[in-house]
């Protein structure tokens, strides 16, 4: 039995599901452990995987709020019973607060632990778990202390490896099959900042381009009135279709979003969250790609036009696509599964 855990956001959950399916292909049973009340509660029942849900308190960078502290203690207790019941041969934690209780309890009990870090900076839960882990798998190279570096392997970020011909993808999305396409992607939940800032800045491009703006289901109704010819607003999009349709994207700085951009070789203008909101993970992610010529980082909306203008040139995008190809995470789920099997 292999136990895979992690969640609280799509950036932790979806690569975990990809890794779990790759591990299933090895012939060993897999159970996924997620958090009660989290995204996992909706997604796991549709995944076809055996799963369990336990309490999980959110770890704070400043101080643990009392209610979250109680959830964390309950989660550790539930995880202890679950690990005793399932007796996994190895645990894979994808990080996030949802991935902490089962991984922490299992590692303290002597079960081999593998930790996967998706961001270009170790998250809080993974900073704790990494020292207990037998192996540490990374989506991108990180500078780490020698003790951690010795057990580290860069495997990439597991993504949904599905591509479509661009014209077919655009047609399936109701877009002009021949028109260059700019994708706005604020993550699975959308981004209020992108929703408010981008439409007026992108309308001048519509003489040549078309825009597919994924705004998040909660904001779809309020943004629909902004639609016009060649500017489509969707609460949610099928991401392999959307990436296949896109020539260019403006996105947040989530690790999964940027890994998908690399897999599909779509140049990105990254607009990361403020470091105070996520500890600087998105800034680190976009900076990693930007330093390699695979993305551009928007530090301030005052510089939007200057950062976007080069990306509208086909020659710039061609250069960036070659850099993105070098960073493609294709095969990451299989590589991560192999690390887990070797840790047993």
C-alpha positions in Angstrom: 0.0 0.0 0.0 1.2 3.5 -1.0 -0.3 6.5 0.7 -0.3 9.8 -1.3 -1.3 13.0 0.6 -1.4 16.7 -0.1 -3.9 19.4 -1.1 -5.6 22.5 0.1 -5.2 23.9 -3.4 -5.1 22.6 -6.9 -1.4 23.2 -7.1 -0.8 20.5 -4.5 -3.8 18.2 -5.3 -3.6 17.8 -9.1 0.0 16.8 -9.3 -0.6 14.4 -6.4 -3.4 12.7 -8.4 -1.1 12.4 -11.4 1.6 10.8 -9.3 -1.0 8.5 -7.7 -2.1 7.2 -11.1 1.5 6.7 -12.1 2.0 4.6 -8.9 -1.1 2.6 -9.6 0.4 1.6 -12.9 3.2 -0.1 -11.0 0.6 -2.6 -9.7 0.6 -1.4 -6.0 -2.6 -0.2 -4.3 -2.7 3.5 -3.6 -4.9 5.5 -1.2 -5.1 9.3 -1.4 -5.5 11.3 1.9 -6.9 14.8 1.7 -8.3 17.5 4.0 -11.9 17.7 5.1 -13.5 20.8 3.7 -10.8 21.3 1.2 -10.8 21.0 -2.6 -10.1 17.3 -2.2 -13.6 16.8 -0.8 -15.0 17.7 -4.2 -12.4 16.3 -6.5 -11.4 13.0 -4.9 -14.8 11.3 -5.2 -14.6 11.9 -8.9 -11.0 10.7 -9.2 -11.7 6.9 -9.1 -9.0 6.5 -6.5 -9.6 5.1 -3.0 -9.4 8.1 -0.6 -9.8 9.2 3.0 -10.5 12.7 4.3 -9.1 13.9 7.7 -9.0 17.3 9.5 -6.1 19.5 8.6 -5.2 22.9 10.1 -3.6 25.6 8.0 0.0 26.3 9.0 0.6 30.0 9.3 4.0 31.8 8.7 3.3 34.2 11.5 1.2 32.4 14.2 -1.2 29.4 14.4 -4.8 30.6 14.8 -6.5 28.7 17.6 -9.2 27.1 15.4 -6.6 25.9 12.9 -4.5 24.6 15.8 -7.4 22.5 17.0 -7.9 21.2 13.4 -4.2 20.3 13.2 -4.3 18.3 16.4 -7.4 16.5 15.3 -5.7 15.8 12.0 -2.6 14.4 13.6 -4.8 12.1 15.7 -6.8 11.0 12.7 -3.7 10.4 10.7 -2.2 8.3 13.5 -5.2 6.0 13.4 -5.2 5.9 9.6 -1.5 5.1 9.3 -2.0 2.3 11.9 -4.9 0.9 9.8 -3.4 1.1 6.3 0.2 0.4 7.3 1.6 2.0 4.1 5.0 0.9 2.8 5.8 4.4 1.8 4.1 7.9 2.0 4.3 10.5 -0.7 3.4 14.1 0.5 2.7 16.7 -2.1 2.8 19.5 0.5 0.3 22.1 1.6 -1.4 22.0 5.0 -3.5 19.0 3.8 -0.4 16.9 3.2 1.1 17.5 6.6 -0.7 15.3 9.2 -0.4 11.9 7.5 3.1 12.5 6.3 4.4 13.8 9.7 2.8 10.9 11.7 4.0 8.3 9.2 7.6 9.6 9.2 7.8 9.7 13.0 6.6 6.1 13.1 9.4 5.0 10.7 7.5 4.8 7.4 9.6 6.0 4.5 8.5 9.4 3.4 9.0 11.1 0.0 8.2 14.9 -0.2 7.6 16.7 -3.5 8.0 20.5 -3.6 6.2 22.1 -6.6 7.4 25.7 -6.1 10.8 27.3 -6.6 10.9 27.8 -2.8 10.2 25.2 -0.1 6.8 25.8 1.5 6.3 25.8 5.3 4.9 22.3 5.6 7.6 20.9 3.3 10.4 22.7 5.2 9.3 20.7 8.3 8.7 17.4 6.4 11.9 17.5 4.3 14.1 16.8 7.3 12.1 13.7 8.1 11.9 12.5 4.5 14.0 9.7 3.0 13.8 11.5 -0.4 13.0 15.0 -1.5 11.7 15.5 -5.1 11.6 18.9 -6.7 9.8 20.5 -9.6 12.7 22.9 -10.2 16.3 23.1 -8.9 16.6 24.8 -5.5 19.6 25.9 -3.4 19.4 23.6 -0.3 21.7 22.8 2.7 24.0 19.9 2.0 22.0 17.5 4.2 18.8 18.0 2.1 20.6 18.3 -1.2 22.1 14.8 -0.7 18.6 13.2 -0.8 17.2 15.5 -3.5 16.2 14.8 -7.1 14.6 17.2 -9.7 11.8 15.3 -11.3 9.6 18.2 -12.6 6.0 19.0 -11.9 3.4 16.3 -12.9 0.9 17.8 -15.3 -2.0 16.5 -17.4 -0.1 15.4 -20.5 -2.7 16.1 -23.1 -2.3 18.3 -26.2 -4.6 19.3 -29.1 -3.9 20.9 -32.5 -4.3 24.6 -32.0 -7.0 25.2 -34.6 -9.1 22.3 -33.2 -8.7 23.5 -29.6 -9.8 27.0 -30.6 -12.8 25.7 -32.4 -13.8 23.4 -29.5 -13.7 26.5 -27.2 -15.9 28.5 -29.6 -13.0 30.7 -30.7 -11.8 31.7 -34.2 -9.6 28.8 -35.3 -7.2 31.0 -37.2 -6.8 34.1 -34.9 -3.9 34.4 -32.6 -5.1 33.8 -29.0 -4.1 35.3 -25.7 -5.1 33.2 -22.6 -5.8 34.9 -19.3 -5.5 32.3 -16.5 -5.8 33.2 -12.8 -5.5 29.7 -11.5 -8.4 27.3 -10.8 -10.3 29.8 -8.7 -9.6 32.8 -10.9 -7.9 36.1 -9.8 -9.7 39.2 -8.8 -6.7 41.4 -9.6 -6.4 40.0 -13.1 -10.1 40.3 -13.6 -10.1 43.9 -12.7 -6.9 45.1 -14.3 -6.7 43.2 -17.6 -9.9 43.7 -19.7 -9.4 47.5 -20.3 -5.7 46.9 -21.0 -6.4 44.1 -23.5 -9.3 45.6 -25.5 -6.9 47.5 -27.8 -5.4 44.2 -28.9 -8.7 42.8 -30.3 -8.1 44.2 -33.9 -5.5 41.4 -34.3 -5.8 39.0 -31.3 -8.6 37.2 -29.5 -8.7 36.7 -25.7 -9.9 33.8 -23.7 -10.3 35.0 -20.1 -10.8 32.4 -17.4 -12.1 34.5 -14.5 -13.2 31.9 -11.9 -16.7 30.7 -11.4 -17.5 33.1 -8.6 -16.7 36.1 -10.8 -18.2 34.9 -14.1 -21.5 36.7 -13.8 -19.9 40.1 -13.0 -17.4 39.8 -15.8 -19.8 38.5 -18.5 -20.9 42.1 -19.4 -17.4 42.8 -20.5 -17.5 40.3 -23.3 -17.3 41.5 -26.9 -16.2 40.1 -30.3 -12.9 38.3 -29.8 -13.0 38.7 -25.9 -14.6 35.7 -24.3 -15.1 35.3 -20.5 -15.3 31.9 -18.9 -15.7 30.9 -15.3 -13.7 27.7 -15.9 -11.9 26.3 -18.9 -10.5 22.9 -19.7 -6.9 23.7 -19.3 -5.3 21.3 -21.9 -7.7 22.8 -24.5 -7.0 26.3 -23.4 -3.2 25.9 -23.4 -3.4 24.1 -26.8 -5.4 27.1 -28.2 -3.0 29.8 -26.8 -0.2 31.6 -28.5 0.5 33.7 -25.4 -0.7 33.8 -21.8 -1.0 36.2 -18.9 -1.2 34.3 -15.6 -0.6 34.2 -11.9 2.7 32.6 -10.8 1.4 29.2 -9.6 3.9 26.4 -10.1 1.3 24.3 -11.9 0.3 27.1 -14.3 3.9 27.7 -15.3 4.6 24.0 -15.6 1.6 23.7 -18.0 3.0 26.6 -19.9 6.3 24.9 -20.3 4.6 21.6 -21.3 2.6 23.4 -24.0 5.4 25.8 -24.8 3.2 29.0 -24.4 5.1 32.2 -23.5 3.8 33.8 -20.3 3.7 37.2 -18.7 3.6 36.2 -15.0 1.8 38.4 -12.4 2.7 36.8 -9.1 0.8 37.2 -5.9 2.3 39.7 -3.4 4.9 37.9 -1.3 3.0 38.7 1.9 0.2 36.4 0.7 2.1 33.3 -0.1 5.6 33.8 1.4 7.1 34.7 -2.0 6.5 31.3 -3.7 4.9 32.8 -6.9 7.6 35.4 -7.2 10.2 32.7 -7.0 8.4 30.6 -9.6 8.0 33.4 -12.2 11.6 34.6 -11.5 12.9 31.0 -12.2 11.3 31.0 -15.6 12.1 34.6 -16.4 15.8 34.2 -15.6 15.9 31.4 -18.2 14.1 33.4 -20.9 11.0 31.4 -20.7 8.6 34.0 -19.2 8.5 37.7 -18.3 7.7 39.0 -14.8 5.3 41.9 -14.3 6.4 43.7 -11.1 4.0 46.6 -11.4 1.0 47.4 -13.5 2.7 50.6 -14.5 5.0 48.5 -16.6 2.3 46.4 -18.3 2.6 47.7 -21.8 6.4 47.6 -21.8 6.4 43.9 -20.6 3.6 42.8 -23.0 4.9 44.5 -26.1 7.8 42.1 -26.8 5.5 39.1 -26.3 3.3 40.3 -29.1 6.1 39.7 -31.6 6.3 36.3 -33.2 10.1 36.3 -33.1 10.1 36.8 -29.3 7.6 34.0 -28.7 9.6 31.6 -30.9 12.7 32.2 -28.8 10.7 31.7 -25.6 9.1 28.5 -26.9 12.6 27.0 -27.3 13.4 27.9 -23.7 10.1 26.5 -22.5 10.8 23.2 -24.3 14.0 22.9 -22.2 11.9 23.2 -19.1 9.0 20.9 -20.1 7.8 18.7 -17.2 6.8 15.8 -19.6 7.3 12.5 -17.8 7.4 14.1 -14.3 4.7 11.8 -12.9 6.6 8.7 -13.9 9.9 10.1 -12.6 8.2 10.9 -9.2 6.6 7.5 -9.0 10.1 5.9 -9.5 11.5 8.0 -6.7 8.7 6.8 -4.4 9.2 3.1 -5.4 12.9 3.4 -4.7 12.3 4.7 -1.2 10.3 1.7 -0.2 
